Amino acid sequence: MNDQQHPYDPYYPQPQIIGYDEYGQPVYQQPQAPQQGQGQHYDPYGGQQQQPQQGYGYDPYGGQPQQQQPQQPQQGSPYDPYGQQQGYAYPSYDTGQQWAAPAEPAPAPATQAAPVTPAAPVAAPAGVPGQRPASERSAPARQAGGDDDRDYRTEQFSFIEEPDEDSEDVIDWLKFTESRSERREEARRRGRNRVVALVVVLVLAVAGGVGYLWSAGKLPGSSEAEQKGNAATGPQKRDTIVVHLHDLKNGGTSTALLVNNATTRQGTTVLLPNSVVVADEEGSVTTLGKSVEDDGAGGTREAIGNLLGTRITGTWRLDTPYLENLVETVSGIETDTDTDVPGAKKGADPLVRKGEKQTLNGRAAVAYATYRAPGEAEAKQLQRFGQVMYGVLRKISSDPEAATVTIQTLQQILDPSLPEKDLAASLARLAEHAKIGDHKTALLPVGADGALTEDAGGSVVKDILGGKVTAPEAGEVTRVSIRDGSGKDATETARIVLINGGYAFVGGAEAPTRETSQVLYADDAQKATAAEVAKTLGLPATAVTKGEPSNAAAVTVVLGQDYKPQGPR
């Protein structure tokens, strides 16, 4: 260590620390004077001798200074600014006692220097203000290897903290304040979370309620009826095609209109009875069934359009083999059947069983679409045909390109009015409605004379087709009535044959059983017509005779046991 009172001398022996003062500064032991014969030290004063000074022990707390006995400097020795000075007394920081630095000892023999013995400590006055007891002050450990033989106690080298009774109270109060603040913050946070949760629940409830009302159609203007009603007030875009199912095995045809209303997004199958009276290109009246056979696709399409006051874009002739292939292509259909359809051979299992959600393959679908039980009305068979068409529409793809591939698979020669792409596009649009349940089936109401009823003009023609009835007068068609005396319940079969022949059926009744059949006419002008009616029913020309036909009928047919039902033609 370098003493700030003297310049640094690297060759001078360094003093040893023997204690610390009240400011914590180290107290050094006075080094010994160099022996004679040792090397000379640099004299910064140019060899001048300093007068020896007497050391006094300074006590900052009022102790009496202790005068040290001066010693004579060693004769013959060079001047040493450090060795000629007398020792000073240094206050002790540890005990408050004053320690006197030892005076320069007399020179010892050349062989060994005499050890320096520190002066006895001087007790400091008790009760000095501002001074802590010695037991509460720490002192550094004695210098290792030092020559100090003082008696140190353990409490002089450590701090002993006094317990503070108020510290525990302060800590408890801080903990209480902190926990109280945390509880308040937690309560505020929970309150905010509850408010947010309540707002979310209210928003979801309102959204759910509005969604329910909208889906239920209870919001103003959101119901399907109102939407369609609003759409019906303006011009509507419709696409209508006519389908003729030709039964190549049993004979006869079934006709339906497939209507796609793009405005109301609704599809409809309108079933047309063969008995409805239409007018051909020349203005001559005939039945729909007769027109299909005689006038072909184009003539019949125009006749239906003129009757219903609507535009029909094309005709799709669907023979029963192609219907079978179509059902197989779409992997069968599913429908609710209302009757059992017997097999081709007697005693064979039914092709179709009565029940809900029956799966039909191509063969079963054709059998169900064309089946009409003996004595059953034509409307029943038309309803089955409509069920099969609805099942097919549900299975056809709503993608026009995929639907085109399905139609091409049939390898059918189509009418020029409806090529493959146009037919596929129409079926795809109808399939889109059928898949989501927006497709229905309706039967065109027709009276016994083949004329449209008043209900037909409003419910079907106007609402579905958007047209107006312009039917020809039923009086222009030969009206025929039937009295069944065959005992075979052949009225319905004869009626279908007559309608397909272009005659207007005006009613039927039971008659007593008889062996031969008769065709009665009242006016001679109707004789040729009566002969044509007999030929249509397969009766001999001898059956035509003049008589009294039924009311409102120009010709009346009385069936006998010789009549053989021919089935639908």
Residue, then its C-alpha position, 0 to 999 in steps of 0.5 A: m500500500n502507498d502512504q499518501q504522506h510520503p512519496y513512493d519508494p520501490y526499494y523501501p520496505q512496505p509497512q504492515i496494516i495493524g488496524y483501522d481508524e474510525y473512518g475505516q482507513p488502515v493503520y500501518q506499522q512503522p517499518q524498521a530502519p535499514q541496517q548499516g552497510q545496506g544500500q543508500h536511499y535517495d534523499p529528496y532534501g539533498g542530505q539535509q538533516q531533519q530534526p527529530q519530531q516527537g510523536y503524539g497520539y491523537d484522540p479524536y474523542g478527547g483523550q489526552p495525548q501521550q507523549q512518546q520518548p524520543q530516541q537518538p538517531q543512529q550515528g553514522s547512518p545516512y539520512d532517511p526521511y522515513g526512518q528519522q521520524q518518530g512514531y505516531a499514535y493512531p486511533s483504533y476504529d474497533t475499540g475506541q482505544q488509542w494505539a501508539a505507533p512504536a518508536e524507532p528501536a535501537p539498532a540491533p546486532a548486525t545478525q538480526a533486527a529486533p522486533v517492534t513491539p506496539a505500545a499498549p492500547v489506551a482505553a477510550p472514554a466511555g459514553v462517547p456520543g454518536q459512537r456505537p458499542a464495540s459489540e455492534r461494530s465489526a473489525p477486520a481480521r488481523q493481518a495474517g502473520g502479524d505480531d499483534d497479540r491483542d485479545y479479539r472477541t467474536e462479536q467484534f468481527s460481525f454485525i448483529e442486526e437488532p430485531d425491529e418489532d415494526s418491520e413485521d407490521v409493515i410487511d403484513w400491511l404491505k401484503f394486505t395492501e397488495s392482496r387487496s389490490e389484486r382482489r380488486e383487479e381480479a374483480r374488475r377483470r371478472g366483471r369485464n369478462r362477464v360483460v363481454a360474455l353477455v354481449v357475445v351471448l346476446v349477439l348470438a341469440v339475436a343472430g340465431g333468432v333472425g336466422y330462424l325467422w328467416s328460415a321459417g319465412k316469418l320475416p317480412g318478404s322472406s317467405e317462399a310464397e312472398q318471394k314467389g308472389n313478388a316474382a310472379t308479379g313481373p315477367q318470369k323466365r321459363d324453359t319448357i320441353v315436352v316428353h313423349l314416353h312410347d311404350l314399344k311393348n304394350g303400345g300407347t304413349s304418355t306425355a308430360l311437360l318439364v318446366n323450369n322456372a328460372t325466376t321462382r327457381q322451381g321445377t314442375t312436371v305437368l302430366l297431360p292426359n291423352s284425352v285432352v282435345v287439341a287442334d292440329e296444324e290445319g285447325s282440325v281437332t283431335t286428342l293428344g294421343k291421336s296427335v302424337e301418333d299422326d302429327g309427329a313431334g313437331g305437330t303435337r308440340e305446336a298443338i300443345g303450345n296453342l292449347l296452353g298458350t305457352r312456348i315449348t322449346g323442344t320435344w324429347r321422344l323417350d322410348t321405353p328401352y332408352l328409359e331403361n338405359l337412362v335409369e341404369t346409367v344413373s344407377g337406379i332410382e328410389t320412389d314410393t310405389d302405390t301398387d305391385v307390378p306383376g312379372a312378365k310370366k304368370g306366377a313370377d315374382p313382382l317386378v315392383r313391390k308396393g312400399e315406400k322408398q323402393t329402389l328400381n332398376g331400369r327394367a322395374a322403372v319402365a314396368y312401373a311407369t307404364y303399368r295400368a291395372p285393369g279398369e284403372a284410370e289413366a291418371k294413375q298411370l300418368q302419376r307413376f310416369g311422373q314419379v319415375m321422371y322425378g326419380v331420374l331428375r334427382k339422379i342426373s348431374s346438375d352439371p351441364e357437361a356431366a349431364t351431356v355425357t349421360i345423354q350421349t351414353l344413351q346413343q339416342i337419335l333425338d329430335p332436331s328441336l332438342p339436340e343433346k347439349d340443349l336437352a342436357a342443359s334443360l335436364a341439369r337445371l331441372a335436376e338442380h331443383a329436384k335435388i333440393g326438393d324444389h320440384k313438384t308434379a301436377l296433373l292437367p285437369v281435363g273433363a270427360d269431353g276432353a276440354l280443360t276444366e276451369d281449375a286447369g286455366g288458373s292452377v296449371v296454365k297460368d301459374i305454372l306455364g304462364g299461359k292462357v287457354t285457347a282450346p278449340e271447341a269440344g263440339e268440333v270433336t266427335r263425342v262418343s259414350i260407352r255402355d258396358g254390357s260385356g261383363k268384363d269391366a271394359t269401359e276404361t280400356a275402350r275409353i283409352v282406345l277411343i281417346n287415342g283414336g282422336y274421339a272425345f269421351v263423354g261418359g260411360a255407364e253399365a248396361p245389361t249383359r249381352e252377346t253382341s256389341q252395337v255402335l249407335y248413331a242418330d244422324d245419317a251424317q254420323k254413319a261414316t263416323a260410327a263406322e270409324v268408331a267400330k273399326t277403332l274398337g275392333l268391332p265388325a262393320t255389322a255392329v253399326t246401326k241407327g239408334e238413339p245415342s246417349n245425351a251429348a254424344a254423337v255416337t254411343v258404343v254398347l259393348g257385348q261379350d264379343y268385344k275383346p279389349q285391345g289395350p292401349r294403342 
